[in-house]
Amino acid sequence: MKYTRRSFFKTSGALASGLALGSLSFLKSCAPAEAEYNPFGIQLYTLRDVIPDDPEGVIRQLAEYGYKQIESYEGQLGMFWGMGNTGFRQFLDDLGIQMVSSHANVFQGYEQKVEELAEIGVPYIVCPFIGAQDTIDDYLEMADTFNELGEIANNAGLKFAYHNHAYTFEELEGEIPQAVLMDNTEPDLVEYQMDIYWVVAGGADPIEWIRRYPGRFTTSHVKDLAEVDGEYESVTLGTGTIDFNNILPVAEENGMVYHLVEQEAYRDTTPMDSARDNAEYMRQLDVIRVT
């Protein structure tokens, strides 16, 4: 356990006052320091119902909840929420928050988006959705496209990643599309963002996939799952069935860098309340809590 010591002694000529304050300092020094945490983030899509009306206010509140990282998305105000890329970077810097990635439509205006993200030092651009393809050949073509997109990103100093949904873990023509994508993309060009909820919803084991492809799943969506009325639903962290304290250490051992909260449904809660409660849950995880 770490302790801190603060000196309250004044210069000579104020010894009595200095001794009194020194006693107070000694008592404070015996109290444990506040717990420290590794940074964790949130996908702003979690706040999609509220953030368009007040992006600055919402993100300030996220900072107060303890989020140190954000992943943006292309909402109605764009990836930079009406502030422009450099303005958004300055806004986040003032709050002590890092933009680590953004979901984007990578099939339109891709090079400009890459340039704007690169200009402000964002590490990742992420393809959030391709839809279930009809054939394995379609996935092979998509893998070729991912390699091309990854090369463009790399040339600009960014990394390209694909965010999975359940459909890539469902068998098609005797193969698993997620494996087809990962086996046919270059590791130095294409990384993967594991949405843990969708892996589980697709009937797969996140740990098995992380170990099968070490170094490929470098970011995550930490999103819990519960079965409600016979359907899977995204719920507040800790109220579902996914054991993140078991999954995330394995993920970090195999190259995962960023853990980003996401929630898509709000039964008996609100987006902001869920963001607050999810931050509190994250601080209890072994990979997040330092002391």
Secondary structure by P-SEA (a helix, b strand, c coil): cbbbbbbccccccaaaaaaaaaaaaaaaaaccccccccbbbbccccccccccccaaaaaaaaaaacccbbbbccccccccccccaaaaaaaaaaacccccccccccccaaaaaaaaaaaacccccccccccccccaaaaaaaaaaaaaaaaaaaaacbbbbbbbccccccccccccaaaaaaaacccccbbbbbaaaaaaaacccaaaaaaacccccccccbbbbbbcccbbbbcccccccccccccaaaaaaacccbbbbbbcccccccaaaaaaaaaaaaaaccccccc
